[in-house]
């Protein structure tokens, strides 16, 4: 029993020495940690990775938005994977770059949606694939009036039966909410509505929303006041 107490006392003294005495090995270890920490912070490999990431982002924007002017703001689209929602998406700019809400959102020159909610550094875009989307449009060279109804498969409705429209005709904006004649889609199929009173057109879009990585936000357009 006395021997065990003696050994326990020696171990206790050794432990106190390791904790409180400035052991060269401990000091070297601390210095090593400090040096390694600085190397991690200033690591050129990590800096290179960050630069490459930024270049890839800019190349992605350039590839999807080849035409640009000061009328627009460029924005990257956050991933929706694996959900692939089409009715809305989040972009990486917001009030920090002057967004106020209601701005038209374009893919190239094609209207895809509208800024719905603005946050400090991001914004939520509601797209033409949202079932709440309703917009006055016109179709083809004859300017046939119709109503664009959003949803998973948007369509142009309320087209008078004797209106001359054809597959391939362009559907463009006629609502004062956006600049006049912004293209939206083209006519894919024409059919008679369920009530047999109007024609309607199933639309073809020239993009896959799940593959869109960048969009343009139209600046400084002020719609006329509502009466």
Buried (B, 14 or more C-beta within 10 A) or exposed (E): EEEEEEEEEEEEEEEEEEEEEEEEEEEEEEEEEEEEEEEEEEEEEEEEEEEEEEEEBEEBBEEBBEEEEEEBBBBBBEEBEEEEEBBBBBBBBBBEBEBEEBBBBBBBEBBBBBBBBBEEEBBBBBBBBBEEBEBBBBBBEEEBBBBBBBBEEBBBBBBEEEBEBEEEBBBBBBBEBBBEEBBBBBBBEBEEBEEEEBBBBBBEBEEEBEEBBBBBBBBEEEEEEEE
